Amino acid sequence: MQQVEFDDPLCSQTTLNGLVYDWSYQFLTPDEIKSFAKKRLPVHFKQARDALLTGTYSNPSENREVTHVLSRSRHSVLREGDKSKFAKIVRKLRSGKWLGATGKPITDIVNIGVGGSDLGPLMASFALREFATDIHEHHVYTHFVSSMDGGQLYAVLPICDPETTLFIVASKSFGTIDTFANVDTAREWMLEAFEPLGLDASDWFEHHIIGVSANAKKMDAYGIPAPNQLVFPESIGGRFSLWSAIGLSIATTCGVQVFQQMLEGARLMDEHFASAPVDENIPMLMALIGVYNREEREINNLAILPYDGRFRMLPSYLQQLDMESNGKQFSYTNQTIDRPTGPIVWGGFGPNGQHAFFQHLHQGYDQFTADFVLVLHRTDKRFSKRVQTALAEQQRLAVANCLAHRRLMAFGSQSDTPSEHYPGGHPTSLLALRELTPESFGAIVAAYEHKIFVQGLIWGLNSFDQPGVEQGKKVALDTFRALHGESLSFDPSTDAIIKMV
């Protein structure tokens, strides 16, 4: 692996509406970036980019177009404004006018989904909940359940009341086994409470469940009434779907206005991606630098290190977005690829990481690259001036630690004493927001989406399918049948564990 040696860097920054992308510590000049772009971008790049942004880009393996970008523009779930079905459902829930089967207002919403139907809505709801437009006295609390083992239901159900709880079943296919393992348990929990009251499954379906899917027929077959269904196009991939009706839980947490602002921030990033020159284009720079680090510097992993607690879900979200899209060794024409493609993406909340894995980053053997994510200023008028001052000082502490660790990773600290020697030589980027807003949040997520798309084009991948995931599900079904007594044999280790269950 090539060890990177850094001289004093240029100040290389690109800005867009309060978002600063600083790639100074990548130690590449604008001319080197443009030269690398000329070398690695495919000849059809502009055509492909235009197709993505207009919703006509082809996903060949699934024989459909890719239209998630349109969900924040002309195909938005809010395209009819407050009159849209999406907005009406949100306002009914957040105003206390959605009543459960016994006439009590809904107070708790449980989003049941997995993958893109969980990670995106969970991340955005957590990051933006302080911006909630609480125009009504009634409050709803949103919870998220994804794990097939029921572990999250164990935590959520005891703190909810069946009479005032509504479940959002978020599933593109409306058949994901992980999701419906949780739905079936939730149904039993509800019916157990309902039956002594003379209520049944029809009351559950009418008052306590909303389906969000690309498959209306399956929602019909399951029994969800049409007024309780939100449908989004098949052409929106699950991990790109938080902008669509899958974002219902974001809107129930934060309000329609905040959801719309998030979409607007993403749309502005789309326009920037479409028009900015390569050395000033944030997604393009992120993509090209990532490919350069993967191919020229032979770095196989990218750490996501947010220094603001509201972004603490970002590493998990980007792990799926990137690794499920570009973790492949076959081309979009289904030919074998024998060179590196997408990196391993991992990370964690930076201030906590300093007390955990940063030791390895600073003095371990392995090379890595990292994206630091930082919010420079934070104000919250819910607190007194005195408390706001204390919180602002904490924000400065986070900024100082982020910038210090970023410098130490790049330049190191030389010493003849091994325990005091920091090798440095790790290229990193910084995404700094002047303030976190719904708009800037939407912009940063859209930038990562476009980065992954560009890298997929460079490596000749179809970034919009995930056959490895599907094959794993098929193998799991066979194993599940064996656990229910079918005479199936796998290997001595697996067979031995099955006998223990």
C-alpha positions in Angstrom: 0.0 0.0 0.0 1.3 3.4 -0.9 2.0 5.6 2.1 0.9 9.2 1.5 3.3 12.0 2.3 1.8 15.4 2.7 3.3 18.8 2.2 1.6 22.0 3.3 -1.9 21.9 1.6 -3.7 24.4 -0.4 -7.0 25.6 1.0 -9.3 23.7 -1.3 -13.0 24.4 -0.5 -16.2 24.4 -2.4 -19.4 26.0 -0.9 -23.1 25.7 -1.5 -25.7 27.4 0.6 -24.0 27.0 3.9 -22.3 23.7 3.2 -18.6 23.7 2.8 -16.7 20.8 1.3 -13.1 21.1 2.3 -10.7 18.7 0.5 -7.5 20.4 1.4 -6.2 17.4 3.3 -6.7 15.1 0.2 -3.5 16.9 -1.0 -4.7 17.0 -4.6 -4.7 20.2 -6.7 -7.6 21.3 -8.9 -5.5 20.6 -11.9 -4.9 17.0 -10.7 -8.6 16.5 -10.1 -9.4 17.7 -13.6 -6.8 15.5 -15.1 -8.0 12.5 -13.1 -11.6 13.2 -14.1 -10.6 13.3 -17.8 -8.8 10.0 -17.3 -11.6 8.1 -15.4 -15.0 9.6 -16.2 -16.7 7.6 -19.0 -17.4 9.3 -22.3 -21.1 9.0 -21.7 -20.9 10.7 -18.2 -22.9 13.8 -19.0 -25.6 11.9 -20.8 -25.9 9.5 -17.8 -26.0 12.4 -15.3 -28.7 14.2 -17.3 -30.7 10.9 -17.5 -30.4 10.5 -13.7 -31.6 14.0 -13.0 -34.6 13.7 -15.4 -35.6 10.3 -14.2 -34.7 8.4 -17.4 -31.6 6.6 -16.3 -31.9 2.9 -16.8 -31.5 0.2 -14.2 -30.9 -2.7 -16.6 -31.0 -5.7 -14.3 -34.5 -4.7 -13.0 -35.7 -3.3 -16.3 -36.9 0.0 -14.8 -35.9 3.7 -14.7 -34.3 5.3 -11.7 -36.5 8.2 -10.5 -35.6 9.0 -6.9 -34.3 12.4 -7.9 -37.8 13.3 -9.2 -39.3 12.6 -5.7 -37.8 15.9 -4.5 -39.0 17.9 -7.6 -42.0 17.4 -9.9 -43.0 14.0 -8.6 -42.8 14.9 -4.9 -45.4 13.4 -2.5 -46.2 17.0 -1.7 -46.7 18.2 -5.3 -50.3 19.1 -4.4 -49.1 21.0 -1.3 -51.4 20.7 1.7 -54.0 18.9 -0.4 -51.8 15.9 -1.0 -52.8 12.6 0.6 -49.4 12.5 2.3 -49.8 15.9 3.8 -53.4 15.2 4.9 -52.3 12.0 6.7 -49.4 13.9 8.5 -51.6 16.8 9.6 -54.3 14.4 10.8 -51.9 12.5 12.9 -50.0 15.6 14.3 -53.2 17.4 15.1 -54.7 14.6 17.2 -57.6 14.1 14.7 -56.5 10.5 13.8 -58.4 8.5 16.3 -57.8 4.9 17.3 -60.6 2.2 17.4 -61.7 3.3 20.9 -61.9 7.0 20.0 -58.6 8.1 21.6 -56.1 10.2 19.6 -53.0 8.5 18.3 -50.0 9.4 20.5 -47.3 6.9 19.3 -46.3 5.9 15.8 -44.1 2.9 15.2 -42.4 2.8 11.8 -41.7 -0.9 10.9 -39.3 -1.3 8.0 -35.8 -2.4 7.3 -32.9 -1.2 5.2 -33.8 1.9 3.2 -37.3 1.8 4.8 -35.7 2.3 8.2 -32.2 3.8 8.0 -33.1 7.0 6.0 -36.3 7.9 7.9 -34.6 7.1 11.3 -31.6 9.2 10.4 -33.6 12.2 9.2 -36.1 12.0 12.1 -33.3 12.0 14.6 -31.4 14.8 13.0 -34.3 17.1 12.3 -36.7 16.6 15.2 -35.7 19.8 16.9 -37.1 21.7 13.9 -40.5 20.2 14.4 -43.3 22.6 13.6 -45.4 22.1 16.7 -48.4 24.2 15.8 -50.7 22.0 17.8 -50.8 21.1 21.4 -51.1 17.4 20.5 -47.7 15.5 20.2 -47.0 12.2 18.6 -43.9 10.2 19.3 -42.3 8.2 16.5 -40.4 5.0 17.1 -38.5 2.8 14.7 -38.4 -1.0 14.6 -36.3 -3.0 12.1 -34.6 -6.0 13.7 -36.2 -9.4 12.7 -35.4 -10.8 16.2 -38.0 -8.6 17.8 -35.4 -6.9 20.0 -36.7 -3.4 19.2 -40.3 -4.5 19.8 -39.3 -5.6 23.2 -38.3 -2.1 23.9 -41.1 -0.2 22.1 -44.3 -2.2 23.0 -44.1 -1.8 26.8 -44.1 2.0 26.5 -47.0 2.2 24.0 -50.7 1.9 24.5 -52.5 -0.3 21.9 -55.5 2.1 21.9 -53.3 5.1 20.9 -50.6 3.4 18.8 -50.4 3.4 15.0 -48.0 1.3 12.9 -46.5 2.5 9.6 -45.6 -0.6 7.6 -42.9 0.7 5.2 -41.8 -1.8 2.6 -41.2 -1.3 -1.1 -42.1 -4.9 -1.9 -44.6 -5.2 1.0 -43.2 -8.7 1.4 -39.9 -8.4 3.2 -39.7 -11.2 5.7 -37.8 -9.1 8.3 -40.5 -6.4 8.3 -43.5 -8.8 8.5 -42.0 -10.8 11.3 -42.4 -7.5 13.3 -45.8 -6.7 11.8 -47.2 -10.1 12.7 -46.0 -9.7 16.3 -47.4 -6.2 16.5 -50.7 -7.5 15.2 -50.9 -10.1 17.9 -50.1 -7.4 20.5 -52.9 -5.2 19.2 -55.5 -7.9 18.9 -54.8 -9.3 22.4 -55.7 -5.9 23.7 -58.7 -5.4 21.3 -60.5 -8.6 21.7 -61.7 -8.0 25.3 -63.1 -4.7 24.1 -65.1 -6.4 21.3 -62.8 -5.2 18.6 -61.1 -7.3 15.9 -58.6 -7.1 13.0 -60.8 -4.9 10.9 -60.6 -2.2 13.6 -56.8 -2.6 13.6 -56.6 -2.1 9.8 -59.0 0.9 9.8 -57.5 2.9 12.7 -54.0 1.6 13.6 -52.0 0.8 10.5 -50.8 2.7 7.4 -49.0 1.0 4.5 -46.3 2.6 2.5 -45.1 0.6 -0.5 -44.6 0.4 -4.2 -46.9 -2.6 -4.3 -50.6 -1.5 -3.9 -51.9 -5.0 -4.7 -50.1 -6.5 -1.8 -51.3 -3.8 0.5 -54.9 -4.6 -0.7 -54.3 -8.3 -0.2 -53.0 -7.8 3.3 -56.1 -5.9 4.2 -55.0 -2.3 4.5 -57.8 0.1 3.4 -57.1 2.3 0.4 -57.3 5.6 2.5 -54.5 4.2 4.7 -52.2 3.4 1.8 -49.4 5.6 0.4 -47.8 4.3 -2.9 -44.5 5.3 -4.4 -43.1 4.3 -7.8 -41.2 1.0 -8.3 -38.5 3.1 -9.9 -37.4 4.5 -6.6 -34.9 2.2 -4.9 -35.3 1.4 -1.3 -32.0 3.0 -0.1 -32.8 6.2 -2.1 -36.4 6.4 -0.9 -36.5 8.8 2.2 -37.6 11.6 -0.2 -40.7 9.6 -1.2 -43.7 8.4 0.8 -41.2 6.2 2.8 -40.4 9.5 4.5 -43.8 9.6 6.2 -42.3 9.0 9.6 -39.9 11.9 9.0 -43.0 14.2 8.4 -44.9 12.8 11.3 -41.9 13.5 13.5 -41.0 17.0 12.2 -44.0 18.2 10.2 -44.8 18.7 6.5 -42.9 22.0 6.3 -39.6 20.5 7.5 -40.0 17.6 5.2 -40.5 20.0 2.3 -37.5 22.0 3.3 -35.4 18.8 3.3 -36.6 18.1 -0.2 -35.7 21.6 -1.3 -32.2 21.3 0.0 -31.7 18.1 -1.9 -33.1 19.7 -5.1 -30.6 22.5 -4.8 -27.8 19.9 -4.6 -29.2 18.3 -7.7 -29.0 21.6 -9.6 -25.4 22.1 -8.3 -24.5 18.6 -9.4 -25.9 19.3 -12.9 -24.1 22.6 -13.6 -21.0 23.2 -11.4 -17.6 22.6 -13.1 -15.8 19.4 -11.9 -13.3 21.2 -9.5 -16.2 23.1 -7.9 -18.8 20.3 -7.9 -19.2 18.8 -4.5 -20.6 15.3 -5.5 -18.1 15.1 -8.3 -15.2 16.0 -6.1 -16.3 13.5 -3.5 -16.6 10.8 -6.1 -13.3 11.4 -7.9 -11.4 11.7 -4.6 -12.9 8.5 -3.5 -11.9 6.7 -6.6 -8.4 8.2 -6.5 -8.0 7.0 -2.9 -9.3 3.5 -3.8 -7.2 3.1 -7.0 -4.1 5.2 -6.8 -3.5 5.1 -3.0 -5.0 1.6 -2.6 -7.1 2.6 0.4 -9.9 0.1 0.9 -12.0 1.8 3.5 -13.8 5.1 4.3 -14.6 6.2 7.8 -17.6 8.5 8.3 -16.9 10.7 11.4 -19.7 13.1 12.3 -19.0 15.6 15.1 -22.6 16.6 15.8 -24.9 14.2 17.7 -27.7 14.9 15.3 -25.7 13.1 12.6 -24.9 10.1 14.7 -27.0 7.8 12.4 -25.1 9.0 9.3 -22.4 6.3 9.2 -25.0 3.5 9.3 -27.1 5.2 6.6 -24.1 5.7 4.3 -22.8 2.2 4.9 -26.0 0.8 3.3 -26.2 3.5 0.6 -22.6 3.0 -0.6 -21.9 -0.7 0.1 -25.2 -2.0 -1.2 -24.9 0.1 -4.3 -21.2 -0.3 -5.3 -20.0 -3.4 -3.4 -19.9 -5.5 -6.5 -17.5 -7.5 -8.7 -19.6 -7.5 -11.8 -20.5 -4.8 -14.3 -23.9 -3.4 -15.4 -23.5 -5.8 -18.4 -23.0 -8.7 -16.0 -19.3 -9.2 -16.7 -16.8 -10.1 -14.1 -14.7 -7.2 -12.7 -11.2 -8.0 -11.4 -10.2 -4.7 -9.8 -11.3 -2.8 -6.7 -14.7 -1.1 -6.7 -16.6 0.3 -3.7 -14.8 0.7 -0.4 -15.7 -0.6 3.0 -17.7 2.2 4.7 -17.8 2.3 8.4 -17.6 4.9 11.2 -19.2 6.4 14.2 -20.0 9.5 16.2 -16.6 11.3 16.4 -16.6 12.4 20.0 -17.3 8.8 21.1 -14.9 7.4 18.6 -12.1 9.4 20.1 -12.5 7.2 23.2 -12.7 4.0 21.1 -11.3 3.4 17.6 -9.4 6.6 17.1 -6.4 5.0 18.9 -6.2 2.6 16.0 -6.7 5.4 13.4 -3.8 7.5 14.9 -1.3 4.7 15.7 -2.5 1.5 14.1 -1.1 -0.2 11.1 -3.9 0.2 8.6 -4.3 3.0 6.1 -7.8 4.7 5.8 -9.5 7.8 4.5 -12.2 9.6 6.3 -15.0 12.1 5.9 -15.4 14.4 8.9 -18.9 16.0 9.2 -19.1 19.2 11.3 -21.7 21.8 12.3 -20.0 25.1 13.2 -22.8 27.0 14.9 -25.9 25.9 16.8 -28.6 28.0 18.4 -31.8 26.8 20.1 -34.3 29.3 21.3 -36.0 26.7 23.5 -33.4 27.4 26.1 -32.5 30.5 28.1 -29.6 32.7 27.1 -27.5 31.3 29.9 -28.0 27.7 28.8 -27.6 28.7 25.1 -24.2 30.2 25.9 -23.1 26.9 27.6 -24.3 24.9 24.7 -22.5 27.1 22.2 -19.3 26.5 24.2 -19.9 22.8 23.8 -20.3 23.2 20.1 -16.9 25.0 20.0 -15.4 22.1 21.9 -16.7 19.7 19.2 -15.3 21.9 16.5 -11.9 22.1 18.1 -11.7 18.3 18.5 -12.8 17.7 15.0 -10.2 20.0 13.5 -7.5 18.8 15.8 -8.0 15.1 15.0 -8.3 15.8 11.3 -4.9 17.6 11.4 -3.3 14.8 13.4 -4.5 12.2 11.0 -3.0 14.1 8.1 0.3 15.4 9.5 0.9 13.1 12.4 3.3 14.1 15.2 6.9 12.9 15.0 8.8 11.5 18.1 11.6 9.1 18.7 9.4 7.6 21.5 7.2 5.0 19.8 4.2 5.6 22.1 4.3 9.3 21.3 4.8 8.9 17.5 1.8 9.5 15.2 2.6 8.5 11.6 -0.1 10.6 10.0 -0.4 10.4 6.2 -4.2 9.7 6.2 -6.1 11.7 3.5 -9.4 13.1 4.8 -12.2 15.4 3.7 -14.4 17.8 5.8 -18.1 18.6 5.2 -18.8 21.6 7.4 -22.3 23.1 7.8 -22.5 26.7 9.1 -25.7 25.5 10.8 -27.7 22.3 10.5 -31.1 23.0 8.9 -33.5 20.8 7.0 -32.2 22.3 3.8 -28.5 21.6 4.5 -29.3 18.1 5.8 -31.1 17.3 2.5 -28.2 18.7 0.5 -25.6 16.6 2.3 -27.5 13.4 1.8 -28.2 14.2 -1.9 -24.4 14.9 -2.4 -23.6 11.4 -1.1 -26.2 9.9 -3.4 -24.7 11.6 -6.4 -21.2 10.7 -5.3 -22.1 7.0 -5.3 -23.8 7.3 -8.7 -20.6 8.8 -10.3 -18.4 6.2 -8.7 -20.7 3.5 -10.1 -20.3 5.0 -13.6 -16.6 5.1 -13.3 -16.4 1.4 -12.2 -19.0 0.3 -14.7 -21.5 -0.8 -12.1 -25.2 -0.8 -11.8 -25.5 1.1 -8.5 -29.3 0.4 -8.3 -29.6 -3.3 -7.7 -28.5 -5.7 -4.9 -28.6 -9.3 -6.0 -26.2 -10.4 -3.3 -28.8 -9.3 -0.7 -31.5 -11.2 -2.5 -29.5 -14.4 -2.7 -28.9 -14.3 1.1 -32.6 -14.1 1.7 -33.2 -17.2 -0.4 -30.6 -19.2 1.6 -32.2 -17.9 4.8 -35.6 -19.2 3.8 -34.2 -22.7 3.3 -32.6 -22.6 6.7 -35.9 -21.3 8.2 -37.7 -24.3 6.8 -35.1 -26.6 8.4 -35.7 -24.9 11.7 -39.4 -25.9 11.3 -38.6 -29.6 10.9 -38.0 -30.1 7.2 -35.3 -32.6 6.5 -32.7 -30.3 5.0 -29.0 -30.6 5.5 -26.3 -27.9 4.9 -23.0 -28.4 6.5 -21.9 -30.0 9.9 -21.6 -26.7 11.7 -25.0 -25.3 10.5 -26.8 -28.7 11.0 -25.4 -28.9 14.6 -26.7 -25.4 15.5 -30.1 -26.1 13.9 -30.4 -29.2 16.2 -30.0 -26.9 19.2 -32.9 -24.7 18.3 
